[in-house]
Amino acid sequence: MNTETRIVLKNRHKQILELIKDNRLRLAVAMVCSLAVAAGDSLLAYLVKPILNGIFIANDSQVLIIYPVYIILIFFIRGGGQYCVDYFMNYVGQGIIRKLRDQLYAHIQTLPLAFFQREKTGVLMSRITNDVNLIKTMVSSAVTSSIRDLFKIIGLTCVIFYMDWQLALIAMVILPIAFFPIVIFGRRLRRTATGCQQSMAEMSAFLHETLAGNKIVKAFSREQYEIRRFFAKTRRLFRFEMKSVRNRSLPSSLMEILAGLGIAAILWYKGFQIMSGSSTLGDFGAFITAVLMLYEPVKKLSRLNNALQEGLAATDRVFDVLETASDITEAPDGRQIATVPHCVRFHDVHFTYGDKPVLTGINLNVQAGEIVALVGMSGGGKTTLVNLIPRFFDVTQGQIAIDGLDIRDATLASLRSQIAIVTQEPILFDDTIRNNIAYGNADADEAAILDAARSAYAHEFIQRTPKGLDTTIGELGSRLSGGEKQRLCVARALLKDAPILILDEATSSLDSESEKWVQKALENLMRGRTTFVIAHRLATIGHADRIVVIADGRIVEEGRHGDLIRRRGEYFKLYQMQFEANAI
């Protein structure tokens, strides 16, 4: 298992490197500019010697004329080089992050419904935003710093060895020792970084749930309870953040101490040389300046490692999603389904969710244009049955066929183009009424959209909105009533004009007045379509050609309303229960 994990991680990092390599030209320019910045730093350190000796020993006024020009030129080169480095490396980093975000979102959209039932929406949002952003920091900041600081270390090391190779060896002894805390604390930081990212994802999921469900929070007076839960999550995140701070800060602090020891040794040794006359003030100033400038990029390696470890931890979390394979696969030679009236056949269909059997031995043949109502107690498997038709899930055993073609042998796009769905909860987007209705048929013109709105009895309330079809309806249609939202969903299904229709308790959450209008809209929608109606209220399915009773994942009865009442079976019990409840 450990070997497999190492292989996966290696492949993940290779993919990041491939994304970096795609920007090799910009990286080359950034490296040249980094070299210019490093050369400028090395020259500044080297110029300290002639400047100090010229002013304090030779008393040469030419030093004050020539060297300020050199310094201006060096800082001009350093400034321009640093700008180019920052621009091009951030361009590379932001470009990689855009590609990763696009790739991650596109992959998530291809995953089956079961994936979204397992994962929390807030956690997925955190992967796309927070985790991917940490990878950007690793790529842009860490790579930028590593290239620039590496050139600085090389350049300044050459300077100090040129000035005094013996003393340079003393200074360089510190460097290998300085890498130990980076390695040790880097491993710890990666673990705590993973904990931080998980805690941040959990907090995002919590915020998504409680803000979206704020009406329920207030209705049940649970504000303080949710506040306490949020405080607990921020405390957990705080503990991980403080562990990360310790693991980030300790290497830098230890390196400061080691740098102090090295500089003290140099001061002691070089000071004796000056006193004995074997060295000059310029030699001492140039050497100590170069060493101080050398230790600075070495200390930055600690911060570089921090960004690297946090980025690697985020990479693992992002690729955990990218490497999740969909269990809904398409046949290599998938066939197209023609848009004609369809018959749908379930043949010995079984479906198991996890270890729990949900459907067992379903046999059902629905003719083209037939309206079939699915009824039964909650949890019986009605919604699961209709979710198998567009392949939100795949059957565990058996076959579902449209006009004799196994739906697994059709392309997903052509299969789902044949199906329109209206669910119990109206699902709309924070967009205009026009775009919500045209969601399943983006090529529809305004006349077709208005026809769909009229057929769905939505045209009247659309005219009352400030901008008509161009009115934005808010998150999940929050600016509309329940009945208005559902009628827009019906209009959307009408405009799609799919030959198979699934109505999943489309009126169960509406009041009587709204239900009346939506029911009329649904009658227009069902006309001429092969329709599956999941109904809780039996009074709404009088128009059905056939009623199928599902209990414990099995079809226990089917027939017309009058026939099922006379049989006095499962349907009769459901009817009696509702009749008695309505009588009360």
Secondary structure, DSSP 8 states (H G I E B T S, - for coil): -HHHHHHHHHHHHHHHHHHHHTTHHHHHHHHHHHHHHHHHHHHHHHHHHHHHIIIIIS--TTHHHHHHHHHHHHHHHHHHHHHHHHHHHHHHHHHHHHHHHHHHHHHHHHS-HHHHHHS-HHHHHHIIIIIHHHHHHIIIIIHHHHHHHHHHHHHHHHHHHHH-HHHHHHHHHHHHHHHHHHHHHHHHHHHHHHHHHHHHHHHHHHHHHHHHTHHHHHHTT-HHHHHHHHHHHHHHHHHHHHHHHHHHHHHHHHHHHHHHHHHHHHHHHHHHHHHHTSS-HHHHHHHHHHHHHHHHHHHHHHHHHHHHHHHHHHHHHHHHHHT---S----TT-B---SS---EEEEEEEEEETTEEEEEEEEEEE-TT-EEEEE-STTSSHHHHHHTTTTSS--SEEEEEETTEEGGGB-HHHHHHTEEEE-SS----SSBHHHHHGGG-TT--HHHHHHHHHHTT-HHHHHHSTTGGG-B--GGGTTS-HHHHHHHHHHHHHHHT-SEEEEESTTTTS-HHHHHHHHHHHHHHHTTSEEEEE-SSGGGGTT-SEEEEEETTEEEEEE-HHHHHHHTSHHHHHHHHHHHHHH-
